[in-house]
């Protein structure tokens, strides 16, 4: 899975070169305190970094695993250049930006950030503000600030991309499994539906053929029976195939279980066997789509451990409640939630979302009153 995650996370090669803008920090000191040696050293350091960066981007663009040596080389380049060119702190920023996409453990990433900060502070004591090489506290603090801000932000983006990738892979796997299972179901249904019926049609057609000259009236009756049997078989085939299009809420719950399992989330479902019988086809479709969107949000944003699903009939309403114990990073209502609300309201229902200890999504549909016979 790691190789697939890295492949899906790879940046567009042309877009990646935009981040070379940060190398502009290297030229602040040569411009402010110009000297031949400063310019030659800065250009030499920049040339080495450009080679590292281009190789790094091409390796990622080829779908290979992120090269650790490039991250280490960038950091070492910063340690070498920082004492005589304070703008070389940009190399620490590049290192902090690369690490979260190469190391999956947040604890390890934070430990590496802490090690970077120690190295930067250590250089202040090795090269105090005197002579040709110096590192003052202002530049040390500024370098650590950029490192933590940009590195911390990339921790979030790296986790988001990995969650998206896991969700995408889970959906692809679920779709493949569902397609195979559905083909097997259709094969079984068609065999059960058509096996006996086609045998009856064949026998009656043969009988009608033999009676055609000796007993035309009976032959006509047999042909009429063949026609009725064929029409019945056609209706049964349509019904069997139609089951593929309308999977229902129960099937969506099973799909949700597989997607949540792939993301490490436990699903606790309370769905009574008679619950689906109270729903019309349109209501069941709306609830199934709402459940799919809710599960997608949990996998992508919640970082939850448990998801609870309950379907109850209470106070004249049918209620679908989806709860998780995670912390959603996105608080605003996006297009998915807005579309979910519009679909629920279009069939006379209500949708409410609360975030206290985790997130609770509640969909209420009024209980239909069946007309008297």
C-alpha positions as CSV (number, residue, x, y, z in Angstrom):
1,X,0.0,0.0,0.0
2,X,2.9,2.4,0.7
3,X,4.1,2.3,-2.9
4,X,0.5,3.1,-4.1
5,X,0.2,5.9,-1.6
6,X,3.4,7.5,-2.7
7,X,2.4,7.1,-6.3
8,X,-0.9,8.8,-5.8
9,X,0.8,11.6,-3.7
10,X,3.3,12.5,-6.4
11,X,3.1,16.2,-7.5
12,X,2.9,17.4,-11.1
13,X,6.4,17.9,-12.2
14,X,5.9,21.4,-13.6
15,X,4.0,22.5,-10.5
16,X,6.7,21.2,-8.1
17,X,9.2,23.7,-9.5
18,X,7.1,26.6,-8.2
19,X,8.6,25.8,-4.8
20,X,12.0,26.9,-6.0
21,X,10.9,30.4,-5.2
22,X,12.1,29.8,-1.6
23,X,15.7,29.8,-2.9
24,X,15.3,33.6,-3.2
25,X,16.2,33.8,0.5
26,X,19.8,32.8,-0.5
27,X,20.4,36.1,-2.3
28,X,19.4,38.4,0.6
29,X,22.8,38.4,2.2
30,X,24.9,38.7,-1.0
31,X,22.8,41.7,-2.0
32,X,23.0,43.3,1.5
33,X,26.7,42.5,2.0
34,X,28.1,42.0,-1.5
35,X,31.4,40.2,-2.0
36,X,32.9,38.0,-4.6
37,X,33.3,35.0,-2.3
38,X,29.8,35.4,-1.0
39,X,28.3,35.4,-4.5
40,X,30.5,32.4,-5.7
41,X,29.6,30.4,-2.6
42,X,25.9,31.2,-2.9
43,X,25.8,30.2,-6.6
44,X,27.7,27.0,-5.9
45,X,25.3,26.0,-3.1
46,X,22.3,26.9,-5.3
47,X,23.6,24.8,-8.1
48,X,24.1,21.8,-5.8
49,X,20.6,22.2,-4.5
50,X,19.0,22.5,-7.9
51,X,20.6,19.1,-8.9
52,X,19.2,17.5,-5.7
53,X,15.8,19.0,-6.3
54,X,15.5,18.1,-10.0
55,X,16.5,14.5,-9.2
56,X,14.1,14.3,-6.3
57,X,11.2,15.6,-8.4
58,X,11.9,13.2,-11.3
59,X,12.1,10.2,-9.0
60,X,8.7,11.1,-7.5
61,X,7.3,11.8,-10.9
62,X,8.3,8.3,-12.0
63,X,6.2,6.9,-9.2
64,X,9.1,5.6,-7.1
65,X,9.5,5.9,-3.3
66,X,10.7,9.3,-2.0
67,X,14.5,9.3,-1.8
68,X,15.7,9.8,1.8
69,X,19.2,10.7,0.6
70,X,17.8,13.9,-1.0
71,X,16.3,15.1,2.2
72,X,19.5,14.4,4.2
73,X,21.6,16.1,1.5
74,X,19.4,19.2,1.6
75,X,19.7,19.4,5.4
76,X,23.5,19.0,5.3
77,X,23.7,21.7,2.6
78,X,21.8,24.0,5.0
79,X,24.2,23.2,7.9
80,X,27.2,23.9,5.7
81,X,25.9,27.2,4.2
82,X,24.0,28.7,7.2
83,X,27.0,30.0,9.2
84,X,28.1,32.3,6.3
85,X,24.8,32.9,4.5
86,X,21.8,33.2,6.8
87,X,19.4,32.8,3.9
88,X,20.5,29.1,3.7
89,X,17.8,28.6,6.4
90,X,15.6,27.9,3.4
91,X,17.2,24.5,3.1
92,X,15.9,23.7,6.6
93,X,12.4,24.7,5.4
94,X,12.7,22.4,2.3
95,X,13.8,19.5,4.6
96,X,10.8,20.1,6.9
97,X,8.5,20.2,3.9
98,X,9.8,16.9,2.5
99,X,9.9,14.9,5.7
100,X,6.1,14.5,6.4
101,X,5.6,13.0,2.9
102,X,8.4,10.5,3.5
103,X,7.8,9.5,7.1
104,X,4.3,8.3,7.9
105,X,4.6,8.3,11.7
106,X,3.7,11.8,13.1
107,X,5.8,11.1,16.2
108,X,8.9,10.4,14.1
109,X,8.3,13.5,12.1
110,X,8.1,15.6,15.2
111,X,11.3,14.0,16.5
112,X,13.1,14.8,13.3
113,X,11.9,18.4,13.5
114,X,13.2,18.5,17.1
115,X,16.6,17.2,15.8
116,X,16.7,19.9,13.1
117,X,16.0,22.6,15.7
118,X,18.8,21.2,17.9
119,X,21.3,21.3,15.0
120,X,20.3,24.9,14.1
121,X,20.7,26.0,17.8
122,X,24.0,24.1,18.0
123,X,25.4,26.1,15.1
124,X,24.8,29.3,17.0
125,X,27.2,28.1,19.7
126,X,29.7,26.7,17.2
127,X,29.8,29.9,15.1
128,X,29.1,32.8,17.5
129,X,28.7,36.3,16.0
130,X,32.3,37.0,15.3
131,X,34.7,36.5,12.4
132,X,33.7,35.4,8.9
133,X,31.4,32.7,10.1
134,X,28.5,33.6,12.5
135,X,25.0,32.6,13.4
136,X,23.0,35.1,15.4
137,X,19.9,34.4,17.5
138,X,17.5,36.3,15.3
139,X,18.3,34.1,12.3
140,X,18.2,30.9,14.4
141,X,14.7,31.8,15.7
142,X,13.5,32.8,12.2
143,X,14.8,29.5,10.8
144,X,13.1,27.4,13.5
145,X,9.9,29.4,13.1
146,X,9.7,28.7,9.3
147,X,10.7,25.1,9.9
148,X,7.9,24.5,12.4
149,X,5.2,26.4,10.5
150,X,5.8,24.9,7.1
151,X,6.6,21.4,8.4
152,X,3.6,21.4,10.7
153,X,1.3,22.4,7.9
154,X,2.7,19.7,5.7
155,X,2.0,17.1,8.4
156,X,-1.7,17.8,8.0
157,X,-1.5,17.8,4.1
158,X,0.4,14.5,4.1
159,X,-2.1,12.9,6.4
160,X,-5.0,14.2,4.3
161,X,-3.4,12.8,1.1
162,X,-2.9,9.4,2.7
163,X,-6.5,9.3,3.9
164,X,-7.7,10.3,0.4
165,X,-5.5,7.5,-1.1
166,X,-6.8,4.9,1.4
167,X,-10.4,5.9,0.7
168,X,-9.8,5.8,-3.1
169,X,-8.2,2.4,-2.8
170,X,-10.9,1.1,-0.5
171,X,-13.6,2.3,-2.9
172,X,-11.8,0.6,-5.9
173,X,-11.5,-2.6,-3.9
174,X,-15.1,-2.5,-2.8
175,X,-16.3,-1.8,-6.3
176,X,-14.3,-4.7,-7.7
177,X,-15.6,-7.1,-5.0
178,X,-19.1,-5.8,-5.4
179,X,-18.9,-6.3,-9.2
180,X,-17.7,-9.9,-8.8
181,X,-20.3,-10.6,-6.2
182,X,-23.0,-9.1,-8.4
183,X,-21.9,-11.1,-11.5
184,X,-22.1,-14.2,-9.4
185,X,-25.6,-13.3,-8.1
186,X,-26.9,-12.5,-11.6
187,X,-25.4,-15.8,-12.8
188,X,-27.1,-17.7,-10.0
189,X,-30.4,-15.9,-10.5
190,X,-30.4,-16.4,-14.3
191,X,-29.6,-20.0,-13.9
192,X,-32.4,-20.5,-11.4
193,X,-34.9,-18.4,-13.3
194,X,-34.1,-19.6,-16.9
195,X,-33.0,-23.2,-16.3
196,X,-36.4,-24.6,-15.6
197,X,-38.4,-22.1,-17.8
198,X,-36.3,-22.7,-20.9
199,X,-36.6,-26.5,-20.4
200,X,-40.4,-26.1,-20.3
201,X,-40.4,-23.9,-23.4
202,X,-38.3,-26.4,-25.3
203,X,-40.6,-29.4,-24.3
204,X,-43.8,-27.5,-25.2
205,X,-42.4,-26.3,-28.5
206,X,-41.4,-29.9,-29.4
207,X,-44.8,-31.1,-28.4
208,X,-46.5,-28.4,-30.5
209,X,-44.4,-29.3,-33.5
210,X,-45.5,-33.0,-33.2
211,X,-49.2,-32.1,-32.8
212,X,-49.3,-29.5,-35.5
213,X,-50.6,-32.0,-38.1
214,X,-52.5,-34.4,-36.0
215,X,-54.2,-32.0,-33.5
216,X,-53.8,-28.3,-34.6
217,X,-56.1,-27.0,-31.8
218,X,-54.0,-28.6,-29.1
219,X,-50.8,-27.4,-30.9
220,X,-52.2,-23.9,-30.9
221,X,-52.8,-24.2,-27.1
222,X,-49.3,-25.4,-26.5
223,X,-47.9,-22.5,-28.6
224,X,-50.0,-20.0,-26.5
225,X,-48.6,-21.6,-23.3
226,X,-45.0,-21.2,-24.7
227,X,-45.7,-17.5,-25.2
228,X,-47.0,-17.0,-21.7
229,X,-44.0,-18.9,-20.2
230,X,-41.6,-16.8,-22.3
231,X,-43.2,-13.6,-21.1
232,X,-43.0,-14.7,-17.5
233,X,-39.3,-15.6,-18.0
234,X,-38.7,-12.2,-19.5
235,X,-40.2,-10.4,-16.5
236,X,-38.2,-12.6,-14.1
237,X,-35.0,-11.8,-16.0
238,X,-35.7,-8.0,-15.8
239,X,-36.4,-8.4,-12.0
240,X,-33.1,-10.2,-11.5
241,X,-31.1,-7.6,-13.4
242,X,-33.0,-4.7,-11.8
243,X,-31.6,-5.9,-8.4
244,X,-28.2,-4.7,-9.6
245,X,-29.4,-1.1,-10.0
246,X,-31.2,-0.8,-6.6
247,X,-28.8,-2.2,-4.0
248,X,-30.6,-0.6,-1.1
249,X,-29.6,0.7,2.3
250,X,-28.5,-2.6,3.7
251,X,-26.0,-3.1,0.9
252,X,-24.7,0.4,1.5
253,X,-24.2,-0.3,5.2
254,X,-22.0,-3.3,4.2
255,X,-20.1,-1.1,1.8
256,X,-19.6,1.4,4.5
257,X,-18.3,-1.3,6.9
258,X,-15.6,-2.3,4.4
259,X,-14.5,1.3,3.7
260,X,-14.3,2.1,7.5
261,X,-12.4,-1.2,8.1
262,X,-9.9,-0.2,5.5
263,X,-9.4,3.2,7.3
264,X,-9.1,1.5,10.8
265,X,-12.6,2.6,12.0
266,X,-14.9,0.2,13.8
267,X,-18.6,0.3,12.6
268,X,-21.3,-0.4,15.2
269,X,-24.6,-0.7,13.3
270,X,-28.1,-1.0,14.8
271,X,-30.4,-1.5,11.8
272,X,-33.6,-3.5,12.5
273,X,-34.6,-6.1,9.9
274,X,-38.0,-4.4,9.4
275,X,-36.5,-0.9,9.1
276,X,-36.1,-1.0,5.4
277,X,-39.7,-2.0,4.8
278,X,-40.8,1.4,6.0
279,X,-38.9,3.2,3.3
280,X,-39.9,4.0,-0.2
281,X,-37.5,3.4,-3.0
282,X,-36.7,7.2,-3.2
283,X,-36.2,7.5,0.6
284,X,-33.9,4.4,0.7
285,X,-31.8,5.9,-2.2
286,X,-31.5,9.2,-0.4
287,X,-30.5,7.6,2.9
288,X,-28.0,5.3,1.1
289,X,-26.3,8.3,-0.6
290,X,-26.3,10.3,2.6
291,X,-24.6,7.4,4.4
292,X,-22.0,7.1,1.7
293,X,-21.2,10.8,2.0
294,X,-21.0,10.6,5.8
295,X,-18.7,7.7,5.7
296,X,-16.5,9.5,3.1
297,X,-16.2,12.5,5.4
298,X,-15.3,10.3,8.4
299,X,-12.6,8.5,6.5
300,X,-11.1,11.7,5.0
301,X,-11.5,14.2,7.9
302,X,-12.5,12.7,11.2
303,X,-9.5,10.6,12.3
304,X,-12.0,8.5,14.3
305,X,-11.7,5.1,15.9
306,X,-15.4,4.2,16.1
307,X,-18.5,5.0,14.0
308,X,-22.0,4.2,15.3
309,X,-24.9,3.9,12.9
310,X,-28.5,3.7,14.2
311,X,-31.9,3.5,12.4
312,X,-34.9,4.0,14.7
313,X,-38.6,4.9,14.4
314,X,-39.5,7.4,17.1
315,X,-42.1,10.1,17.6
316,X,-43.6,9.6,14.1
317,X,-40.2,9.9,12.4
318,X,-37.7,7.5,11.0
319,X,-34.2,8.6,12.1
320,X,-30.9,7.7,10.7
321,X,-28.1,8.7,13.1
322,X,-24.4,8.5,12.1
323,X,-21.9,9.3,15.0
324,X,-18.1,9.2,15.2
325,X,-15.6,9.9,17.9
326,X,-13.2,11.8,15.8
327,X,-12.1,15.5,15.4
328,X,-13.2,16.9,12.1
329,X,-10.7,19.4,10.7
330,X,-13.2,21.0,8.3
331,X,-16.0,22.8,10.1
332,X,-17.7,24.5,7.2
333,X,-20.5,22.9,5.1
334,X,-19.0,21.7,1.8
335,X,-20.7,20.7,-1.4
336,X,-21.1,17.1,-0.3
337,X,-23.0,18.0,2.9
338,X,-25.0,20.7,1.0
339,X,-26.1,18.2,-1.6
340,X,-27.0,15.7,1.1
341,X,-29.2,18.3,2.8
342,X,-30.9,19.2,-0.5
343,X,-31.7,15.6,-1.3
344,X,-33.1,15.0,2.2
345,X,-35.3,18.1,2.1
346,X,-36.6,17.2,-1.3
347,X,-38.4,14.2,0.1
348,X,-39.7,16.2,3.1
349,X,-37.0,15.3,5.6
350,X,-34.6,17.2,7.8
351,X,-30.8,17.0,8.3
352,X,-28.9,18.3,11.3
353,X,-25.2,18.2,12.1
354,X,-23.7,18.8,15.6
355,X,-20.0,18.7,16.6
356,X,-19.5,18.3,20.4
357,X,-17.7,15.1,21.4
358,X,-17.2,13.9,17.8
359,X,-19.7,14.5,15.1
360,X,-23.4,13.5,15.0
361,X,-25.3,13.5,11.7
362,X,-29.1,13.1,12.1
363,X,-31.5,12.6,9.2
364,X,-35.2,12.6,10.0
365,X,-38.0,11.4,7.6
366,X,-41.7,11.7,8.5
367,X,-43.4,8.4,8.9
368,X,-45.8,7.8,5.9
369,X,-49.4,7.1,6.7
370,X,-50.7,4.3,4.5
371,X,-54.2,5.0,3.1
372,X,-57.0,2.9,4.3
373,X,-58.1,0.0,2.2
